[in-house]
């Protein structure tokens, strides 16, 4: 499998970075519909591809790691404050012109963790590589947008915004490279266990996007359409790359 596909990993966060730095208020107002699409796609890929891939053989320890990943994401949000969901908060407690290190580091850690199992799937030539790859790319667009919109709202200089967005865009790619580099020294089972952990984080993120992004948890027609398109695309890609 070509290295080219791994080089696509920074594309999603770079698009989000550009929109966050250069985008207008209109872009932000339309983010809700893209979030619904991204959340539905991520949930679909998790259920249709990643869970069957990890649980080809029953292992309750993998289930425990899924739960750990789910609750780890909740813990991580104490520092990221939901930015990975595409949520842009006012963050009044943060001083202007001060880079919120906790937010950036927690977001980077989450992105890095997404890349680790993807690198293992690339090494295997797994048919689940492409749905997972596109899931990360799509999910990272609103995540990076929200992060850069937040930093922009803190009156940070554009050069700092661009550098931060560029470094963040490399995190999932770095995670994939890390797993490829360590492949010969780490048992293959580790990557399946780590995938279970990442599935737990994806379940939390996707369901939070779908329900917290809805006013009074009600799905209007536009949001239902976005969710339907996201699920349909996940199903289509899953069928295309089925064994």
MIDOSE-1310 file (N, C-alpha, C; in nm, 2 decimals, decimal comma, always signed):
residues 243
xxxx	+0,09/-0,12/+0,00/+0,00/+0,00/+0,00/+0,09/+0,12/+0,00; +0,06/+0,22/-0,08/+0,14/+0,34/-0,10/+0,15/+0,43/+0,02; +0,27/+0,49/+0,04/+0,28/+0,59/+0,14/+0,19/+0,71/+0,12; +0,15/+0,73/-0,01/+0,07/+0,85/-0,04/-0,05/+0,86/+0,05
xxxx	-0,11/+0,75/+0,08/-0,24/+0,75/+0,16/-0,21/+0,81/+0,30; -0,10/+0,78/+0,36/-0,07/+0,83/+0,49/-0,04/+0,98/+0,48; +0,01/+1,03/+0,37/+0,03/+1,17/+0,35/-0,10/+1,25/+0,35; -0,21/+1,19/+0,33/-0,34/+1,26/+0,33/-0,39/+1,29/+0,47
xxxx	-0,32/+1,23/+0,58/-0,37/+1,26/+0,71/-0,37/+1,41/+0,75; -0,27/+1,49/+0,71/-0,27/+1,63/+0,75/-0,37/+1,71/+0,68; -0,43/+1,66/+0,57/-0,52/+1,74/+0,49/-0,64/+1,79/+0,56; -0,71/+1,70/+0,64/-0,83/+1,74/+0,71/-0,80/+1,86/+0,81
xxxx	-0,70/+1,84/+0,90/-0,67/+1,95/+1,00/-0,62/+2,07/+0,93; -0,55/+2,06/+0,81/-0,50/+2,18/+0,74/-0,62/+2,26/+0,69; -0,72/+2,19/+0,64/-0,84/+2,26/+0,59/-0,91/+2,33/+0,70; -0,92/+2,26/+0,82/-0,98/+2,32/+0,93/-0,90/+2,44/+0,98
xxxx	-0,77/+2,43/+0,98/-0,69/+2,54/+1,02/-0,71/+2,66/+0,93; -0,71/+2,64/+0,80/-0,74/+2,75/+0,71/-0,87/+2,82/+0,73; -0,97/+2,73/+0,75/-1,11/+2,79/+0,77/-1,11/+2,86/+0,91; -1,04/+2,81/+1,01/-1,04/+2,87/+1,14/-0,97/+3,01/+1,14
xxxx	-0,86/+3,02/+1,06/-0,78/+3,14/+1,05/-0,84/+3,24/+0,96; -0,88/+3,20/+0,84/-0,93/+3,29/+0,73/-1,08/+3,29/+0,72; -1,15/+3,19/+0,78/-1,29/+3,18/+0,75/-1,37/+3,29/+0,81; -1,49/+3,32/+0,75/-1,58/+3,42/+0,80/-1,68/+3,36/+0,91
xxxx	-1,76/+3,45/+0,96/-1,86/+3,40/+1,06/-1,96/+3,31/+0,99; -1,98/+3,32/+0,86/-2,07/+3,24/+0,79/-2,02/+3,09/+0,79; -1,89/+3,08/+0,78/-1,83/+2,94/+0,79/-1,86/+2,88/+0,92; -1,85/+2,95/+1,03/-1,88/+2,90/+1,16/-2,02/+2,87/+1,18
xxxx	-2,11/+2,95/+1,12/-2,25/+2,92/+1,14/-2,30/+2,80/+1,07; -2,22/+2,76/+0,96/-2,26/+2,64/+0,88/-2,19/+2,52/+0,94; -2,10/+2,54/+1,04/-2,02/+2,42/+1,09/-2,11/+2,31/+1,15; -2,23/+2,35/+1,20/-2,32/+2,26/+1,27/-2,36/+2,14/+1,17
xxxx	-2,38/+2,18/+1,05/-2,43/+2,08/+0,95/-2,31/+1,98/+0,92; -2,19/+2,04/+0,90/-2,08/+1,95/+0,87/-2,05/+1,87/+0,99; -2,06/+1,92/+1,11/-2,04/+1,84/+1,23/-2,13/+1,72/+1,24; -2,26/+1,74/+1,20/-2,36/+1,63/+1,20/-2,31/+1,53/+1,11
xxxx	-2,27/+1,57/+0,99/-2,22/+1,47/+0,89/-2,10/+1,40/+0,94; -2,00/+1,47/+1,00/-1,88/+1,41/+1,04/-1,91/+1,31/+1,16; -1,99/+1,35/+1,25/-2,03/+1,27/+1,36/-2,10/+1,14/+1,32; -2,19/+1,15/+1,22/-2,26/+1,03/+1,17/-2,16/+0,94/+1,10
xxxx	-2,08/+1,00/+1,02/-1,98/+0,92/+0,94/-1,89/+0,84/+1,04; -1,84/+0,92/+1,14/-1,74/+0,86/+1,24/-1,81/+0,74/+1,31; -1,94/+0,77/+1,35/-2,01/+0,66/+1,42/-2,03/+0,54/+1,33; -2,07/+0,57/+1,21/-2,09/+0,46/+1,11/-1,97/+0,37/+1,09
xxxx	-1,85/+0,44/+1,07/-1,73/+0,37/+1,04/-1,69/+0,29/+1,17; -1,71/+0,35/+1,29/-1,68/+0,28/+1,41/-1,76/+0,15/+1,42; -1,89/+0,15/+1,40/-1,97/+0,04/+1,41/-1,96/-0,06/+1,30; -1,95/-0,01/+1,18/-1,94/-0,10/+1,06/-1,81/-0,16/+1,03
xxxx	-1,70/-0,09/+1,07/-1,57/-0,14/+1,04/-1,48/-0,17/+1,15; -1,46/-0,07/+1,24/-1,36/-0,08/+1,35/-1,40/-0,19/+1,45; -1,52/-0,19/+1,50/-1,56/-0,29/+1,60/-1,55/-0,43/+1,54; -1,61/-0,46/+1,42/-1,59/-0,59/+1,37/-1,44/-0,63/+1,35
xxxx	-1,36/-0,53/+1,31/-1,22/-0,56/+1,29/-1,15/-0,61/+1,42; -1,18/-0,53/+1,53/-1,11/-0,56/+1,66/-1,17/-0,69/+1,72; -1,30/-0,71/+1,70/-1,36/-0,83/+1,77/-1,38/-0,94/+1,68; -1,29/-0,97/+1,59/-1,30/-1,09/+1,51/-1,29/-1,21/+1,60
xxxx	-1,21/-1,20/+1,71/-1,21/-1,30/+1,81/-1,25/-1,24/+1,94; -1,34/-1,30/+2,01/-1,39/-1,23/+2,13/-1,28/-1,22/+2,24; -1,27/-1,10/+2,30/-1,17/-1,08/+2,40/-1,23/-0,97/+2,49; -1,27/-1,01/+2,61/-1,33/-0,91/+2,70/-1,24/-0,80/+2,74
xxxx	-1,11/-0,82/+2,74/-1,01/-0,72/+2,77/-1,02/-0,60/+2,67; -1,05/-0,64/+2,54/-1,07/-0,53/+2,44/-1,20/-0,45/+2,48; -1,30/-0,51/+2,53/-1,42/-0,44/+2,57/-1,39/-0,34/+2,68; -1,30/-0,39/+2,77/-1,26/-0,30/+2,89/-1,18/-0,18/+2,83
xxxx	-1,10/-0,21/+2,73/-1,02/-0,09/+2,68/-1,11/+0,00/+2,60; -1,22/-0,05/+2,54/-1,32/+0,04/+2,48/-1,38/+0,14/+2,58; -1,42/+0,08/+2,69/-1,47/+0,16/+2,80/-1,37/+0,26/+2,85; -1,24/+0,21/+2,86/-1,14/+0,30/+2,91/-1,12/+0,42/+2,82
xxxx	-1,12/+0,39/+2,69/-1,11/+0,50/+2,59/-1,22/+0,59/+2,59; -1,34/+0,54/+2,62/-1,46/+0,63/+2,63/-1,45/+0,72/+2,74; -1,41/+0,67/+2,86/-1,40/+0,76/+2,98/-1,27/+0,84/+2,98; -1,17/+0,79/+2,91/-1,05/+0,87/+2,89/-1,08/+1,00/+2,81
xxxx	-1,16/+0,99/+2,71/-1,20/+1,10/+2,63/-1,28/+1,20/+2,72; -1,36/+1,15/+2,81/-1,43/+1,24/+2,91/-1,32/+1,32/+2,99; -1,22/+1,24/+3,04/-1,12/+1,31/+3,12/-1,04/+1,41/+3,04; -1,01/+1,37/+2,91/-0,93/+1,46/+2,82/-1,01/+1,60/+2,80
xxxx	-1,14/+1,59/+2,80/-1,22/+1,71/+2,78/-1,21/+1,81/+2,90; -1,16/+1,77/+3,01/-1,13/+1,86/+3,12/-1,03/+1,97/+3,07; -0,94/+1,93/+2,98/-0,84/+2,02/+2,93/-0,87/+2,07/+2,79; -0,93/+1,99/+2,70/-0,96/+2,04/+2,57/-1,10/+2,11/+2,56
xxxx	-1,18/+2,09/+2,67/-1,31/+2,15/+2,68/-1,40/+2,13/+2,56; -1,39/+2,02/+2,50/-1,48/+1,98/+2,39/-1,45/+2,03/+2,25; -1,33/+2,09/+2,24/-1,29/+2,14/+2,11/-1,28/+2,04/+2,00; -1,25/+1,91/+2,04/-1,24/+1,80/+1,94/-1,38/+1,77/+1,88
xxxx	-1,49/+1,82/+1,95/-1,62/+1,80/+1,90/-1,66/+1,91/+1,80; -1,57/+2,01/+1,79/-1,61/+2,13/+1,71/-1,67/+2,24/+1,79; -1,66/+2,23/+1,92/-1,73/+2,33/+2,00/-1,63/+2,44/+2,03; -1,67/+2,56/+2,00/-1,59/+2,68/+2,03/-1,66/+2,76/+2,14
xxxx	-1,59/+2,76/+2,26/-1,65/+2,82/+2,38/-1,58/+2,96/+2,39; -1,64/+3,04/+2,48/-1,58/+3,17/+2,50/-1,45/+3,17/+2,58; -1,44/+3,07/+2,67/-1,32/+3,06/+2,75/-1,28/+3,19/+2,82; -1,37/+3,24/+2,89/-1,35/+3,37/+2,95/-1,24/+3,36/+3,06
xxxx	-1,22/+3,24/+3,11/-1,11/+3,23/+3,21/-0,97/+3,24/+3,15; -0,96/+3,23/+3,02/-0,83/+3,24/+2,96/-0,79/+3,39/+2,93; -0,67/+3,42/+2,95/-0,62/+3,56/+2,92/-0,60/+3,57/+2,77; -0,63/+3,68/+2,72/-0,60/+3,71/+2,58/-0,45/+3,71/+2,55
xxxx	-0,42/+3,66/+2,43/-0,28/+3,66/+2,38/-0,19/+3,56/+2,46; -0,26/+3,46/+2,53/-0,19/+3,35/+2,59/-0,24/+3,22/+2,53; -0,14/+3,14/+2,48/-0,17/+3,01/+2,42/-0,22/+2,91/+2,52; -0,34/+2,86/+2,51/-0,39/+2,76/+2,61/-0,33/+2,63/+2,59
xxxx	-0,22/+2,61/+2,66/-0,13/+2,49/+2,64/-0,21/+2,36/+2,67; -0,30/+2,36/+2,77/-0,37/+2,24/+2,80/-0,46/+2,20/+2,69; -0,53/+2,29/+2,63/-0,62/+2,26/+2,52/-0,54/+2,21/+2,40; -0,43/+2,27/+2,36/-0,35/+2,23/+2,25/-0,29/+2,09/+2,27
xxxx	-0,24/+2,07/+2,39/-0,17/+1,94/+2,42/-0,27/+1,83/+2,42; -0,39/+1,85/+2,48/-0,49/+1,74/+2,49/-0,54/+1,71/+2,35; -0,56/+1,81/+2,27/-0,61/+1,79/+2,13/-0,50/+1,71/+2,05; -0,37/+1,75/+2,07/-0,26/+1,68/+2,00/-0,25/+1,54/+2,04
xxxx	-0,27/+1,51/+2,17/-0,26/+1,38/+2,22/-0,37/+1,29/+2,16; -0,49/+1,35/+2,15/-0,60/+1,27/+2,09/-0,57/+1,24/+1,95; -0,52/+1,34/+1,87/-0,49/+1,32/+1,73/-0,38/+1,22/+1,71; -0,28/+1,23/+1,80/-0,17/+1,13/+1,79/-0,22/+0,99/+1,81
xxxx	-0,31/+0,97/+1,91/-0,36/+0,84/+1,94/-0,44/+0,78/+1,82; -0,51/+0,87/+1,74/-0,58/+0,82/+1,63/-0,49/+0,76/+1,52; -0,37/+0,81/+1,51/-0,28/+0,77/+1,40/-0,21/+0,63/+1,43; -0,20/+0,60/+1,56/-0,13/+0,48/+1,60/-0,19/+0,35/+1,53
xxxx	-0,32/+0,32/+1,56/-0,37/+0,20/+1,49/-0,38/+0,21/+1,34; -0,39/+0,33/+1,29/-0,40/+0,35/+1,14/-0,27/+0,30/+1,08; -0,16/+0,33/+1,14/-0,03/+0,29/+1,09/-0,02/+0,13/+1,09; -0,08/+0,07/+1,19/-0,08/-0,08/+1,20/-0,17/-0,13/+1,09
xxxx	-0,28/-0,07/+1,06/-0,37/-0,11/+0,95/-0,30/-0,10/+0,81; -0,22/+0,01/+0,80/-0,14/+0,03/+0,68/-0,04/-0,08/+0,66; +0,03/-0,12/+0,76/+0,13/-0,23/+0,75/+0,06/-0,36/+0,71; -0,06/-0,38/+0,77/-0,13/-0,51/+0,73/-0,19/-0,50/+0,59
xxxx	-0,21/-0,39/+0,54/-0,28/-0,38/+0,41/-0,43/-0,40/+0,43; -0,48/-0,37/+0,55/-0,62/-0,40/+0,59/-0,71/-0,33/+0,50; -0,83/-0,39/+0,47/-0,94/-0,32/+0,40/-1,00/-0,22/+0,48; -0,98/-0,22/+0,61/-1,04/-0,12/+0,70/-0,95/+0,01/+0,71
xxxx	-0,84/+0,01/+0,64/-0,75/+0,13/+0,65/-0,82/+0,25/+0,59; -0,88/+0,24/+0,47/-0,94/+0,35/+0,41/-1,06/+0,41/+0,48; -1,15/+0,33/+0,53/-1,26/+0,40/+0,61/-1,21/+0,47/+0,73; -1,11/+0,41/+0,80/-1,05/+0,47/+0,92/-0,98/+0,60/+0,88
xxxx	-0,90/+0,60/+0,77/-0,83/+0,72/+0,72/-0,92/+0,83/+0,69; -1,03/+0,80/+0,62/-1,12/+0,91/+0,58/-1,20/+0,96/+0,70; -1,22/+0,87/+0,80/-1,29/+0,90/+0,92/-1,21/+1,01/+1,00; -1,08/+0,98/+1,01/-0,99/+1,08/+1,08/-0,99/+1,21/+1,01
xxxx	-0,97/+1,21/+0,87/-0,96/+1,33/+0,79/-1,09/+1,41/+0,81; -1,21/+1,35/+0,80/-1,33/+1,42/+0,81/-1,35/+1,48/+0,95; -1,32/+1,40/+1,05/-1,34/+1,44/+1,19/-1,25/+1,56/+1,23; -1,13/+1,56/+1,17/-1,03/+1,66/+1,20/-1,06/+1,80/+1,14
xxxx	-1,14/+1,80/+1,04/-1,17/+1,94/+0,98/-1,24/+2,02/+1,09; -1,36/+1,98/+1,14/-1,42/+2,07/+1,25/-1,34/+2,08/+1,37; -1,26/+1,97/+1,41/-1,18/+1,98/+1,53/-1,07/+2,09/+1,51; -1,00/+2,09/+1,40/-0,90/+2,19/+1,38/-0,96/+2,33/+1,36
xxxx	-1,08/+2,34/+1,30/-1,14/+2,47/+1,28/-1,18/+2,52/+1,42; -1,23/+2,44/+1,51/-1,27/+2,49/+1,64/-1,15/+2,53/+1,72; -1,04/+2,45/+1,71/-0,92/+2,49/+1,78/-0,87/+2,62/+1,74; -0,86/+2,64/+1,61/-0,80/+2,77/+1,55/-0,89/+2,88/+1,57
xxxx	-1,03/+2,86/+1,57/-1,12/+2,97/+1,59/-1,11/+3,01/+1,74; -1,09/+2,91/+1,83/-1,07/+2,95/+1,97/-0,94/+3,03/+1,99; -0,83/+2,99/+1,93/-0,71/+3,06/+1,94/-0,72/+3,20/+1,88; -0,79/+3,21/+1,77/-0,81/+3,34/+1,70/-0,89/+3,43/+1,79
xxxx	-0,98/+3,38/+1,87/-1,06/+3,46/+1,96/-0,99/+3,51/+2,08; -0,87/+3,45/+2,10/-0,78/+3,50/+2,21/-0,69/+3,60/+2,16; -0,71/+3,65/+2,04/-0,63/+3,76/+1,99/-0,48/+3,72/+1,97; -0,46/+3,60/+1,94/-0,32/+3,55/+1,91/-0,28/+3,60/+1,77
xxxx	-0,15/+3,62/+1,75/-0,11/+3,66/+1,61/-0,13/+3,55/+1,51; -0,15/+3,59/+1,38/-0,18/+3,50/+1,28/-0,06/+3,40/+1,26; +0,06/+3,44/+1,28/+0,18/+3,35/+1,26/+0,17/+3,24/+1,36; +0,13/+3,27/+1,49/+0,12/+3,17/+1,59/+0,01/+3,08/+1,56
xxxx	-0,10/+3,13/+1,51/-0,22/+3,04/+1,47/-0,17/+2,94/+1,36; -0,11/+2,99/+1,26/-0,07/+2,91/+1,15/+0,03/+2,80/+1,19; +0,13/+2,84/+1,27/+0,23/+2,74/+1,32/+0,17/+2,64/+1,41; +0,07/+2,68/+1,50/+0,00/+2,59/+1,58/-0,08/+2,49/+1,50
xxxx	-0,15/+2,54/+1,40/-0,24/+2,46/+1,32/-0,15/+2,36/+1,24; -0,03/+2,40/+1,19/+0,05/+2,32/+1,11/+0,11/+2,20/+1,20; +0,15/+2,23/+1,32/+0,20/+2,13/+1,41/+0,09/+2,03/+1,44; -0,03/+2,09/+1,48/-0,14/+2,00/+1,51/-0,18/+1,91/+1,39
xxxx	-0,17/+1,96/+1,27/-0,20/+1,88/+1,15/-0,11/+1,76/+1,14; +0,01/+1,76/+1,20/+0,10/+1,65/+1,18/+0,09/+1,54/+1,29; +0,00/+1,56/+1,39/-0,01/+1,47/+1,50/-0,05/+1,33/+1,46; -0,16/+1,32/+1,39/-0,21/+1,18/+1,35/-0,11/+1,11/+1,26
xxxx	-0,05/+1,19/+1,17/+0,06/+1,14/+1,08/+0,17/+1,09/+1,17; +0,21/+1,16/+1,27/+0,32/+1,12/+1,36/+0,28/+0,99/+1,43; +0,16/+0,98/+1,47/+0,11/+0,86/+1,54/+0,12/+0,74/+1,45; +0,09/+0,76/+1,32/+0,10/+0,65/+1,22/+0,24/+0,61/+1,20
xxxx	+0,33/+0,71/+1,19/+0,47/+0,68/+1,17/+0,53/+0,61/+1,29; +0,49/+0,65/+1,41/+0,54/+0,59/+1,53/+0,50/+0,44/+1,54; +0,38/+0,40/+1,50/+0,34/+0,26/+1,51/+0,42/+0,18/+1,40; +0,44/+0,24/+1,28/+0,52/+0,17/+1,18/+0,66/+0,15/+1,22
xxxx	+0,72/+0,25/+1,29/+0,86/+0,24/+1,34/+0,87/+0,14/+1,45; +0,77/+0,13/+1,53/+0,78/+0,04/+1,65/+0,72/-0,10/+1,61; +0,68/-0,12/+1,49/+0,61/-0,25/+1,46/+0,69/-0,37/+1,49; +0,82/-0,36/+1,46/+0,91/-0,48/+1,48/+0,94/-0,51/+1,62
xxxx	+0,92/-0,42/+1,71/+0,95/-0,44/+1,85/+0,83/-0,45/+1,94; +0,71/-0,43/+1,89/+0,59/-0,44/+1,97/+0,50/-0,55/+1,92; +0,44/-0,64/+2,00/+0,35/-0,74/+1,95/+0,24/-0,69/+1,88; +0,19/-0,76/+1,77/+0,08/-0,72/+1,69/-0,04/-0,70/+1,77
xxxx	-0,06/-0,78/+1,88/-0,18/-0,77/+1,96/-0,20/-0,63/+2,02; -0,08/-0,56/+2,05/-0,09/-0,43/+2,11/-0,17/-0,33/+2,02; -0,16/-0,34/+1,89/-0,23/-0,25/+1,81/-0,38/-0,27/+1,81; -0,42/-0,40/+1,82/-0,56/-0,43/+1,83/-0,62/-0,38/+1,96
xxxx	-0,54/-0,39/+2,07/-0,58/-0,34/+2,19/-0,59/-0,18/+2,19; -0,49/-0,12/+2,12/-0,50/+0,02/+2,11/-0,61/+0,07/+2,03; -0,64/-0,01/+1,92/-0,76/+0,02/+1,84/-0,88/+0,02/+1,92; -0,90/-0,08/+2,01/-1,02/-0,09/+2,10/-1,03/+0,04/+2,18
xxxx	-0,91/+0,09/+2,23/-0,91/+0,21/+2,31/-0,96/+0,33/+2,22; -0,91/+0,34/+2,10/-0,94/+0,45/+2,01/-1,09/+0,44/+1,97; -1,14/+0,32/+1,96/-1,29/+0,30/+1,93/-1,37/+0,36/+2,04; -1,33/+0,34/+2,17/-1,40/+0,40/+2,28/-1,40/+0,55/+2,27
xxxx	-1,29/+0,62/+2,23/-1,29/+0,76/+2,21/-1,37/+0,81/+2,10; -1,37/+0,73/+1,99/-1,46/+0,76/+1,87/-1,61/+0,75/+1,91; -1,64/+0,65/+1,99/-1,78/+0,64/+2,03/-1,83/+0,76/+2,11; -1,74/+0,80/+2,20/-1,78/+0,92/+2,28/-1,79/+1,05/+2,19
xxxx	-1,69/+1,07/+2,11/-1,69/+1,19/+2,02/-1,80/+1,19/+1,93; -1,83/+1,08/+1,86/-1,94/+1,08/+1,76/-2,07/+1,10/+1,82; -2,10/+1,03/+1,93/-2,23/+1,05/+1,99/-2,25/+1,19/+2,05; -2,14/+1,24/+2,11/-2,15/+1,38/+2,16/-2,18/+1,48/+2,06
xxxx	-2,11/+1,46/+1,94/-2,13/+1,55/+1,83/-2,28/+1,55/+1,79; -2,33/+1,43/+1,78/-2,47/+1,41/+1,73/-2,57/+1,47/+1,82; -2,55/+1,45/+1,95/-2,66/+1,49/+2,05/-2,63/+1,63/+2,11; -2,51/+1,67/+2,14/-2,48/+1,80/+2,19/-2,49/+1,91/+2,09
xxxx	-2,48/+1,87/+1,96/-2,49/+1,96/+1,85/-2,63/+1,99/+1,81; -2,73/+1,93/+1,89/-2,87/+1,95/+1,86/-2,94/+2,03/+1,97; -3,01/+2,13/+1,93/-3,08/+2,21/+2,02/-3,19/+2,13/+2,08; -3,20/+2,12/+2,21/-3,30/+2,04/+2,28/-3,30/+1,89/+2,23
xxxx	-3,18/+1,85/+2,18/-3,16/+1,71/+2,13/-3,27/+1,68/+2,02; -3,31/+1,78/+1,94/-3,41/+1,76/+1,83/-3,33/+1,77/+1,70; -3,36/+1,67/+1,61/-3,30/+1,67/+1,48/-3,39/+1,74/+1,38; -3,35/+1,85/+1,32/-3,43/+1,91/+1,22/-3,40/+1,85/+1,08
xxxx	-3,47/+1,90/+0,98/-3,45/+1,83/+0,85/-3,31/+1,84/+0,79; -3,25/+1,96/+0,81/-3,11/+1,97/+0,76/-3,01/+1,88/+0,83; -3,03/+1,87/+0,96/-2,94/+1,79/+1,04/-2,97/+1,64/+1,01; -3,10/+1,60/+0,99/-3,13/+1,46/+0,95/-3,07/+1,43/+0,82
xxxx	-3,07/+1,52/+0,73/-3,01/+1,50/+0,60/-2,86/+1,48/+0,61; -2,79/+1,57/+0,69/-2,65/+1,55/+0,71/-2,61/+1,42/+0,77; -2,69/+1,38/+0,87/-2,67/+1,25/+0,94/-2,69/+1,13/+0,84; -2,80/+1,14/+0,76/-2,82/+1,04/+0,66/-2,71/+1,02/+0,56
xxxx	-2,66/+1,14/+0,51/-2,55/+1,14/+0,42/-2,42/+1,08/+0,48; -2,40/+1,11/+0,60/-2,28/+1,06/+0,67/-2,28/+0,91/+0,69; -2,40/+0,86/+0,74/-2,41/+0,72/+0,76/-2,41/+0,64/+0,62; -2,47/+0,70/+0,52/-2,47/+0,64/+0,39/-2,33/+0,63/+0,33
xxxx	-2,25/+0,74/+0,35/-2,12/+0,73/+0,30/-2,03/+0,63/+0,37; -2,05/+0,62/+0,51/-1,98/+0,52/+0,58/-2,02/+0,38/+0,54; -2,15/+0,36/+0,51/-2,19/+0,22/+0,46/-2,13/+0,19/+0,33; -2,13/+0,29/+0,24/-2,08/+0,27/+0,10/-1,94/+0,24/+0,10
xxxx	-1,86/+0,32/+0,18/-1,71/+0,29/+0,19/-1,69/+0,15/+0,25; -1,76/+0,12/+0,35/-1,75/-0,01/+0,42/-1,77/-0,13/+0,32; -1,88/-0,11/+0,24/-1,91/-0,22/+0,14/-1,80/-0,22/+0,03; -1,75/-0,11/-0,01/-1,65/-0,11/-0,12/-1,52/-0,18/-0,07
xxx	-1,49/-0,17/+0,05/-1,36/-0,22/+0,10/-1,38/-0,35/+0,19; -1,50/-0,41/+0,17/-1,53/-0,54/+0,24/-1,45/-0,65/+0,18; -1,41/-0,75/+0,26/-1,34/-0,86/+0,20/-1,43/-0,94/+0,11
